[in-house]
Amino acid sequence: MAKDQGVKTPAKTPVTKSTRAPAAKAAPVAAKVVPAPAPKRRTSPQQFWREVQVEGRKVTWTPWKETWITSVMVAIMVVITAIFFSVVDGSLNFLMQQFLRLAG
């Protein structure tokens, strides 16, 4: 394959007793035996729903007041951000109109 790609391979040097490295015994390779995974049992819808309810009871839910305050804060920040970007967009639009009026 190296010949097909135009890559030169290094010349082989003859191996003599004086240049030969001592032979190391290769350790036998042990084959890993991986057990096949056990087939998963299907869960019935009733069992699934019971597990969902059990997990739902473990959740620490936030109080309604905290949820309401957080939602209002998010809405306020969205409105402030929308106003900010509207002002920036309007300013850039005005500047581009003035620049184009000077150029034309």
C-alpha positions in Angstrom: 0.0 0.0 0.0 2.9 2.3 0.7 4.1 1.9 -2.9 0.7 2.9 -4.2 0.8 6.2 -2.3 4.3 7.2 -3.3 5.7 6.8 0.2 9.2 5.4 0.3 9.8 2.7 2.8 13.1 2.6 4.6 15.6 0.1 3.3 15.8 -3.2 5.3 19.0 -3.9 7.1 20.1 -7.5 7.4 19.8 -8.9 10.9 22.8 -10.6 12.3 23.5 -12.3 15.6 25.4 -9.2 16.9 22.5 -6.7 16.2 19.7 -9.0 17.2 18.0 -8.0 20.5 17.4 -10.8 23.0 14.1 -12.4 22.4 11.5 -11.6 25.1 8.9 -14.2 25.8 5.4 -12.9 25.0 2.9 -13.2 27.8 -0.1 -15.3 26.9 -3.1 -13.1 26.1 -6.1 -14.0 28.3 -9.4 -13.7 26.5 -11.9 -11.5 28.4 -15.1 -13.2 28.9 -17.9 -10.7 29.1 -21.2 -12.1 30.3 -24.2 -11.2 28.1 -26.5 -8.6 29.6 -29.6 -10.1 31.1 -32.8 -9.2 29.1 -34.7 -6.4 30.7 -38.1 -7.1 32.0 -40.9 -4.9 30.6 -42.6 -2.6 33.0 -46.4 -2.5 32.9 -48.0 1.0 32.7 -49.5 0.5 36.2 -46.0 -0.3 37.7 -44.5 2.7 35.8 -47.2 5.0 37.2 -46.6 3.7 40.8 -42.8 4.4 40.4 -43.5 7.9 39.1 -45.7 8.6 42.1 -43.1 7.3 44.5 -40.4 9.5 42.9 -42.7 12.5 42.8 -43.2 12.2 46.6 -39.4 12.4 47.0 -39.2 15.8 45.2 -39.0 19.0 47.3 -41.4 21.3 45.6 -41.1 25.1 45.9 -43.9 27.0 47.6 -46.5 28.6 45.4 -45.5 32.1 46.5 -41.8 31.6 45.5 -42.9 30.2 42.1 -45.2 33.2 41.5 -42.5 35.8 42.5 -39.9 34.1 40.3 -42.3 34.0 37.3 -43.1 37.7 37.7 -39.4 38.5 37.9 -38.7 36.6 34.7 -41.6 38.5 33.0 -40.2 41.8 34.1 -36.7 41.0 32.9 -38.1 39.9 29.5 -39.9 43.2 29.1 -36.8 45.2 30.2 -34.6 43.2 27.7 -37.2 43.8 24.9 -37.2 47.5 25.6 -33.4 47.7 25.7 -33.0 45.8 22.4 -35.7 47.9 20.7 -33.9 51.1 21.7 -30.5 49.8 20.5 -32.1 48.6 17.2 -33.8 51.9 16.7 -30.6 53.8 17.4 -28.6 51.7 15.0 -31.4 52.1 12.4 -31.3 55.9 12.8 -27.5 56.0 12.5 -27.5 53.9 9.4 -30.2 56.1 7.8 -28.1 59.2 8.5 -25.0 57.5 7.2 -26.8 56.4 4.0 -28.3 59.9 3.5 -24.7 61.4 3.7 -23.4 58.8 1.2 -26.3 59.2 -1.3 
